[in-house]
Amino acid sequence: MSAFLRPITYRAACDFIERLHRHHKPPQGHKFSVGLDGGAGLIGVAVIGRPVARGADDGFTAEVTRLCTDGSPNACSALYGAAARAAKAMGYRRIITYTLESETGASLRASGWRRDGSVNGRSWSCPSRPREDKHPTVPKTRWVRDLAAPSSLTTDTEQKGVFA
């Protein structure tokens, strides 16, 4: 049996990430999650939410905040592609994610994403609210996949008229 996509709960995605992710804990929330089932259980999950960077949070951008697999071939590409298709179906215009600069991004390129630039890793700690960093603070690569052609982008007012 070949692998198939399936919806999963936030809790199921977090449990999988807690067990197998190399350098992150589960994210704080999600808009939706997608699972990849190999026939005998989950072999990968993608968690999609609002962009962590508030400058990217325009209401029409989704972010893959975690993607985790058991190492099965092509699982990452299948999940990145599924996340983008689901976000597009929900009306998002763009989807983004970040990888460590040490990661090649082969799965992202294979599923239609493009490199969008580099960003410095940062700490969430500040003097008024000290925190312990539990995530890599190294430079990261931002990836993007445009979900709507620029000519099809509409304003909020135009969008509301679709169902009036």
SEPA-881857 format. One record per residue: residue number from 1; residue in one letter; x, z, y of N, C-alpha, C in turn. Coordinates in steps of 0.05 Angstrom, whole numbers. Last residue first. Example, Ala and Ser with C-alpha at 12.3 -4.5 7.8 and 13.67 -1.06 7.14 Angstrom:
+-----+----+--------+--------+--------+--------+--------+--------+--------+--------+--------+
|   i | aa |     nu |     nw |     nv |    cau |    caw |    cav |     cu |     cw |     cv |
+-----+----+--------+--------+--------+--------+--------+--------+--------+--------+--------+
|   2 |  S |    257 |    142 |    -45 |    273 |    143 |    -21 |    258 |    157 |      1 |
|   1 |  A |    264 |    156 |   -114 |    246 |    156 |    -90 |    264 |    156 |    -66 |
+-----+----+--------+--------+--------+--------+--------+--------+--------+--------+--------+
***
This chain:
+-----+----+--------+--------+--------+--------+--------+--------+--------+--------+--------+
|   i | aa |     nu |     nw |     nv |    cau |    caw |    cav |     cu |     cw |     cv |
+-----+----+--------+--------+--------+--------+--------+--------+--------+--------+--------+
| 164 |  A |   -440 |    -40 |    749 |   -462 |    -34 |    767 |   -487 |    -50 |    762 |
| 163 |  F |   -393 |    -49 |    722 |   -416 |    -39 |    707 |   -440 |    -32 |    724 |
| 162 |  V |   -359 |    -70 |    761 |   -361 |    -83 |    736 |   -386 |    -75 |    721 |
| 161 |  G |   -352 |    -40 |    807 |   -373 |    -60 |    807 |   -377 |    -74 |    781 |
| 160 |  K |   -308 |    -10 |    798 |   -333 |      4 |    796 |   -356 |    -17 |    795 |
| 159 |  Q |   -267 |    -47 |    810 |   -271 |    -38 |    783 |   -298 |    -25 |    779 |
| 158 |  E |   -270 |    -50 |    865 |   -276 |    -73 |    850 |   -282 |    -66 |    821 |
| 157 |  T |   -253 |      2 |    877 |   -279 |     -7 |    886 |   -288 |    -31 |    870 |
| 156 |  D |   -201 |      3 |    857 |   -221 |     21 |    846 |   -249 |     12 |    853 |
| 155 |  T |   -180 |    -66 |    852 |   -180 |    -40 |    865 |   -201 |    -23 |    851 |
| 154 |  T |   -147 |    -99 |    796 |   -169 |    -96 |    816 |   -167 |    -69 |    829 |
| 153 |  L |   -109 |   -148 |    765 |   -111 |   -121 |    776 |   -132 |   -120 |    797 |
| 152 |  S |   -101 |   -199 |    750 |   -126 |   -186 |    740 |   -129 |   -158 |    750 |
| 151 |  S |    -53 |   -215 |    769 |    -77 |   -228 |    781 |   -102 |   -214 |    772 |
| 150 |  P |    -17 |   -186 |    736 |    -20 |   -179 |    764 |    -46 |   -191 |    776 |
| 149 |  A |    -44 |   -170 |    672 |    -31 |   -189 |    689 |    -36 |   -182 |    718 |
| 148 |  A |    -35 |   -107 |    641 |    -53 |   -126 |    655 |    -37 |   -144 |    672 |
| 147 |  L |      7 |    -79 |    621 |    -16 |    -83 |    603 |    -37 |   -102 |    616 |
| 146 |  D |     76 |    -76 |    616 |     53 |    -82 |    633 |     30 |    -90 |    615 |
| 145 |  R |    116 |    -26 |    594 |    101 |    -50 |    584 |     77 |    -53 |    602 |
| 144 |  V |    180 |      4 |    603 |    153 |     -2 |    612 |    142 |    -26 |    597 |
| 143 |  W |    227 |     57 |    602 |    217 |     32 |    590 |    188 |     28 |    600 |
| 142 |  R |    285 |     89 |    626 |    256 |     85 |    629 |    248 |     58 |    618 |
| 141 |  T |    334 |    128 |    597 |    326 |    101 |    603 |    295 |    100 |    604 |
| 140 |  K |    369 |    186 |    622 |    350 |    173 |    605 |    344 |    144 |    615 |
| 139 |  P |    422 |    235 |    622 |    408 |    211 |    633 |    391 |    198 |    613 |
| 138 |  V |    404 |    301 |    597 |    422 |    279 |    600 |    407 |    255 |    612 |
| 137 |  T |    378 |    346 |    581 |    378 |    340 |    610 |    398 |    318 |    616 |
| 136 |  P |    334 |    357 |    526 |    359 |    345 |    536 |    357 |    339 |    566 |
| 135 |  H |    301 |    421 |    527 |    301 |    392 |    524 |    327 |    381 |    535 |
| 134 |  K |    296 |    471 |    544 |    294 |    467 |    515 |    293 |    437 |    509 |
| 133 |  D |    321 |    512 |    593 |    317 |    485 |    585 |    318 |    483 |    555 |
| 132 |  E |    287 |    567 |    618 |    307 |    559 |    599 |    302 |    530 |    590 |
| 131 |  R |    274 |    577 |    688 |    265 |    570 |    661 |    290 |    564 |    644 |
| 130 |  P |    253 |    609 |    748 |    274 |    602 |    729 |    263 |    597 |    701 |
| 129 |  R |    225 |    597 |    802 |    214 |    598 |    775 |    235 |    590 |    754 |
| 128 |  S |    256 |    597 |    847 |    231 |    612 |    848 |    217 |    614 |    821 |
| 127 |  P |    300 |    564 |    831 |    304 |    592 |    838 |    278 |    609 |    838 |
| 126 |  C |    280 |    526 |    772 |    286 |    528 |    800 |    288 |    558 |    808 |
| 125 |  S |    278 |    484 |    715 |    284 |    510 |    727 |    290 |    507 |    757 |
| 124 |  W |    275 |    436 |    692 |    250 |    445 |    705 |    255 |    472 |    719 |
| 123 |  S |    329 |    391 |    701 |    319 |    416 |    691 |    293 |    423 |    706 |
| 122 |  R |    335 |    321 |    684 |    334 |    344 |    702 |    324 |    369 |    688 |
| 121 |  G |    369 |    259 |    677 |    355 |    282 |    665 |    356 |    306 |    684 |
| 120 |  N |    361 |    204 |    719 |    377 |    227 |    712 |    359 |    248 |    699 |
| 119 |  V |    344 |    139 |    695 |    337 |    163 |    710 |    355 |    186 |    701 |
| 118 |  S |    345 |     69 |    697 |    356 |     94 |    688 |    348 |    116 |    706 |
| 117 |  G |    298 |     16 |    680 |    318 |     30 |    696 |    328 |     55 |    683 |
| 116 |  D |    266 |    -12 |    646 |    258 |    -11 |    674 |    278 |      4 |    692 |
| 115 |  R |    264 |    -55 |    591 |    279 |    -34 |    605 |    272 |    -35 |    635 |
| 114 |  R |    200 |    -70 |    562 |    224 |    -78 |    576 |    237 |    -54 |    589 |
| 113 |  W |    163 |    -82 |    501 |    170 |    -66 |    524 |    195 |    -77 |    537 |
| 112 |  G |    151 |   -107 |    452 |    143 |   -119 |    477 |    148 |   -103 |    503 |
| 111 |  S |    171 |    -87 |    406 |    142 |    -85 |    410 |    133 |    -93 |    438 |
| 110 |  A |    225 |    -93 |    409 |    211 |   -107 |    388 |    181 |   -107 |    391 |
| 109 |  R |    238 |    -57 |    450 |    241 |    -86 |    455 |    225 |   -102 |    434 |
| 108 |  L |    228 |    -10 |    420 |    213 |    -16 |    444 |    214 |    -45 |    450 |
| 107 |  S |    266 |    -12 |    380 |    238 |    -12 |    373 |    220 |    -18 |    396 |
| 106 |  A |    314 |    -11 |    410 |    308 |    -34 |    394 |    278 |    -35 |    387 |
| 105 |  G |    336 |     30 |    440 |    310 |     18 |    450 |    302 |     -6 |    433 |
| 104 |  T |    382 |     60 |    430 |    384 |     31 |    436 |    359 |     19 |    448 |
| 103 |  E |    404 |    122 |    458 |    386 |    108 |    440 |    384 |     78 |    449 |
| 102 |  S |    432 |    145 |    499 |    446 |    140 |    474 |    429 |    125 |    453 |
| 101 |  E |    396 |    156 |    538 |    412 |    133 |    541 |    428 |    126 |    516 |
| 100 |  L |    333 |    173 |    509 |    360 |    181 |    516 |    377 |    156 |    519 |
|  99 |  T |    274 |    142 |    538 |    292 |    148 |    515 |    318 |    159 |    526 |
|  98 |  Y |    207 |    143 |    560 |    235 |    148 |    566 |    250 |    153 |    539 |
|  97 |  T |    153 |     99 |    578 |    165 |    120 |    562 |    194 |    123 |    570 |
|  96 |  I |     89 |     73 |    601 |    118 |     78 |    603 |    127 |     98 |    582 |
|  95 |  I |     42 |     23 |    614 |     50 |     45 |    598 |     80 |     48 |    599 |
|  94 |  R |    -11 |     -1 |    655 |     18 |      0 |    650 |     22 |     25 |    632 |
|  93 |  R |    -64 |      1 |    661 |    -51 |    -24 |    670 |    -21 |    -25 |    662 |
|  92 |  Y |   -118 |     24 |    621 |    -92 |     29 |    634 |    -79 |      2 |    640 |
|  91 |  G |   -165 |     15 |    592 |   -164 |      8 |    620 |   -138 |     14 |    635 |
|  90 |  M |   -166 |     22 |    538 |   -177 |     43 |    554 |   -176 |     38 |    584 |
|  89 |  A |   -137 |    -21 |    520 |   -166 |    -21 |    514 |   -180 |      1 |    531 |
|  88 |  K |    -86 |     -3 |    536 |    -98 |    -27 |    549 |   -128 |    -27 |    545 |
|  87 |  A |    -79 |     38 |    499 |    -80 |     44 |    528 |    -92 |     21 |    543 |
|  86 |  A |    -78 |      9 |    451 |    -99 |     29 |    456 |   -101 |     35 |    486 |
|  85 |  R |    -31 |    -22 |    459 |    -57 |    -35 |    455 |    -80 |    -16 |    461 |
|  84 |  A |      8 |     19 |    463 |      3 |      0 |    486 |    -24 |    -13 |    483 |
|  83 |  A |      5 |     43 |    413 |      0 |     59 |    437 |     -7 |     41 |    461 |
|  82 |  A |     20 |      0 |    380 |     -7 |     11 |    378 |    -14 |     28 |    403 |
|  81 |  G |     74 |     -6 |    395 |     55 |    -28 |    399 |     26 |    -18 |    399 |
|  80 |  Y |     94 |     43 |    379 |     96 |     35 |    407 |     76 |     13 |    413 |
|  79 |  L |     83 |     40 |    323 |     70 |     61 |    340 |     71 |     54 |    370 |
|  78 |  A |    115 |     -2 |    307 |     86 |     -3 |    302 |     72 |     17 |    320 |
|  77 |  S |    166 |     16 |    321 |    155 |     -8 |    334 |    125 |     -9 |    330 |
|  76 |  C |    170 |     61 |    286 |    171 |     64 |    315 |    158 |     40 |    329 |
|  75 |  A |    168 |     36 |    235 |    148 |     55 |    243 |    147 |     59 |    274 |
|  74 |  N |    209 |      4 |    214 |    189 |     -8 |    232 |    167 |     11 |    242 |
|  73 |  P |    221 |     48 |    159 |    227 |     23 |    174 |    203 |     13 |    190 |
|  72 |  S |    218 |    119 |    170 |    208 |     95 |    156 |    213 |     70 |    172 |
|  71 |  G |    231 |    165 |    195 |    252 |    146 |    191 |    244 |    121 |    176 |
|  70 |  D |    187 |    194 |    207 |    204 |    204 |    185 |    227 |    186 |    179 |
|  69 |  T |    179 |    196 |    279 |    174 |    185 |    252 |    192 |    199 |    232 |
|  68 |  C |    151 |    203 |    343 |    166 |    216 |    321 |    159 |    203 |    295 |
|  67 |  L |    145 |    206 |    411 |    142 |    188 |    388 |    161 |    199 |    367 |
|  66 |  R |    115 |    231 |    469 |    130 |    236 |    445 |    124 |    214 |    425 |
|  65 |  T |     92 |    206 |    512 |    107 |    230 |    517 |    124 |    239 |    493 |
|  64 |  V |     79 |    148 |    537 |     84 |    158 |    510 |    103 |    182 |    514 |
|  63 |  E |     35 |    147 |    591 |     62 |    152 |    582 |     62 |    160 |    553 |
|  62 |  A |     -3 |    104 |    634 |     -1 |    123 |    612 |     28 |    126 |    604 |
|  61 |  T |    -32 |     89 |    695 |     -7 |     89 |    680 |     -9 |    111 |    659 |
|  60 |  F |    -73 |     95 |    730 |    -73 |     71 |    713 |    -48 |     68 |    696 |
|  59 |  G |    -63 |    141 |    758 |    -89 |    138 |    746 |    -91 |    114 |    728 |
|  58 |  D |    -11 |    146 |    774 |    -29 |    133 |    793 |    -58 |    130 |    781 |
|  57 |  D |     42 |    176 |    765 |     15 |    184 |    757 |     -5 |    172 |    777 |
|  56 |  A |     92 |    170 |    783 |     82 |    148 |    766 |     53 |    153 |    758 |
|  55 |  G |    102 |    216 |    811 |    102 |    190 |    826 |     91 |    167 |    810 |
|  54 |  R |    105 |    255 |    772 |     81 |    253 |    788 |     79 |    227 |    804 |
|  53 |  A |    126 |    246 |    708 |    135 |    242 |    736 |    110 |    237 |    753 |
|  52 |  V |     93 |    244 |    663 |    105 |    270 |    671 |    114 |    268 |    700 |
|  51 |  P |     32 |    209 |    659 |     60 |    209 |    664 |     70 |    236 |    673 |
|  50 |  R |    -13 |    233 |    608 |     -8 |    226 |    636 |     22 |    225 |    640 |
|  49 |  G |      0 |    209 |    541 |    -12 |    226 |    561 |     -8 |    215 |    589 |
|  48 |  I |      5 |    203 |    472 |      3 |    189 |    497 |    -11 |    207 |    517 |
|  47 |  V |     45 |    207 |    416 |     28 |    222 |    434 |     29 |    210 |    461 |
|  46 |  A |     50 |    181 |    352 |     56 |    176 |    380 |     35 |    192 |    396 |
|  45 |  V |     81 |    191 |    288 |     60 |    197 |    307 |     69 |    188 |    335 |
|  44 |  G |     91 |    177 |    217 |     98 |    176 |    246 |     75 |    182 |    263 |
|  43 |  I |     73 |    183 |    168 |    101 |    176 |    170 |    110 |    174 |    199 |
|  42 |  L |     23 |    221 |    135 |     35 |    211 |    160 |     65 |    205 |    156 |
|  41 |  G |      8 |    199 |     67 |      8 |    217 |     89 |     22 |    205 |    113 |
|  40 |  A |     11 |    159 |     32 |     13 |    186 |     20 |     14 |    207 |     42 |
|  39 |  G |      6 |    117 |     66 |    -10 |    117 |     42 |    -10 |    144 |     28 |
|  38 |  G |     31 |    124 |    114 |     44 |    107 |     94 |     30 |    105 |     68 |
|  37 |  D |      3 |    121 |    177 |      1 |    133 |    150 |     13 |    114 |    131 |
|  36 |  L |     12 |    139 |    241 |     19 |    118 |    223 |     20 |    131 |    195 |
|  35 |  G |    -31 |    159 |    295 |    -15 |    165 |    271 |    -10 |    140 |    256 |
|  34 |  V |    -37 |    174 |    363 |    -39 |    154 |    342 |    -21 |    162 |    319 |
|  33 |  S |    -74 |    209 |    413 |    -51 |    207 |    395 |    -58 |    187 |    373 |
|  32 |  F |    -90 |    217 |    483 |    -96 |    210 |    456 |    -71 |    209 |    439 |
|  31 |  K |    -73 |    251 |    523 |    -98 |    236 |    527 |   -108 |    227 |    500 |
|  30 |  H |    -46 |    317 |    516 |    -46 |    289 |    511 |    -73 |    277 |    520 |
|  29 |  G |      4 |    370 |    525 |    -23 |    360 |    523 |    -22 |    330 |    517 |
|  28 |  Q |     58 |    385 |    522 |     38 |    404 |    530 |      9 |    395 |    527 |
|  27 |  P |     92 |    360 |    462 |     85 |    360 |    490 |     63 |    380 |    496 |
|  26 |  P |    136 |    395 |    415 |    112 |    380 |    422 |    106 |    380 |    452 |
|  25 |  K |    207 |    391 |    431 |    184 |    405 |    420 |    160 |    388 |    426 |
|  24 |  H |    262 |    347 |    415 |    240 |    357 |    432 |    220 |    373 |    417 |
|  23 |  H |    300 |    325 |    380 |    309 |    339 |    404 |    287 |    349 |    423 |
|  22 |  R |    278 |    304 |    332 |    306 |    312 |    334 |    313 |    329 |    357 |
|  21 |  H |    218 |    323 |    298 |    231 |    311 |    322 |    259 |    322 |    325 |
|  20 |  L |    194 |    347 |    252 |    213 |    325 |    249 |    227 |    315 |    274 |
|  19 |  R |    160 |    392 |    262 |    176 |    390 |    237 |    198 |    370 |    239 |
|  18 |  E |    136 |    381 |    310 |    150 |    407 |    307 |    168 |    406 |    282 |
|  17 |  I |    110 |    333 |    298 |    133 |    333 |    317 |    150 |    359 |    314 |
|  16 |  F |     70 |    352 |    264 |     89 |    332 |    255 |    114 |    332 |    272 |
|  15 |  D |     42 |    386 |    299 |     54 |    397 |    274 |     75 |    378 |    264 |
|  14 |  C |     25 |    349 |    338 |     44 |    370 |    345 |     57 |    382 |    321 |
|  13 |  A |    -11 |    318 |    308 |     12 |    306 |    320 |     33 |    327 |    327 |
|  12 |  A |    -49 |    357 |    297 |    -35 |    344 |    275 |    -10 |    331 |    285 |
|  11 |  R |    -67 |    370 |    349 |    -54 |    391 |    333 |    -38 |    378 |    310 |
|  10 |  Y |    -90 |    322 |    366 |    -67 |    332 |    380 |    -52 |    352 |    363 |
|   9 |  T |   -110 |    282 |    309 |   -114 |    303 |    329 |    -88 |    310 |    343 |
|   8 |  I |   -108 |    211 |    303 |   -101 |    238 |    294 |   -107 |    257 |    316 |
|   7 |  P |   -127 |    147 |    278 |   -128 |    167 |    299 |   -121 |    194 |    287 |
|   6 |  R |    -79 |    104 |    245 |   -103 |    121 |    244 |   -103 |    140 |    268 |
|   5 |  L |    -50 |     46 |    215 |    -54 |     64 |    238 |    -79 |     80 |    234 |
|   4 |  F |    -14 |     41 |    153 |    -37 |     34 |    170 |    -39 |     55 |    192 |
|   3 |  A |     32 |     10 |    107 |     25 |     31 |    127 |      2 |     22 |    144 |
|   2 |  S |     11 |    -17 |     44 |     26 |    -17 |     69 |     16 |      4 |     88 |
|   1 |  M |     17 |      0 |    -24 |      0 |      0 |      0 |     18 |      0 |     25 |
+-----+----+--------+--------+--------+--------+--------+--------+--------+--------+--------+
***
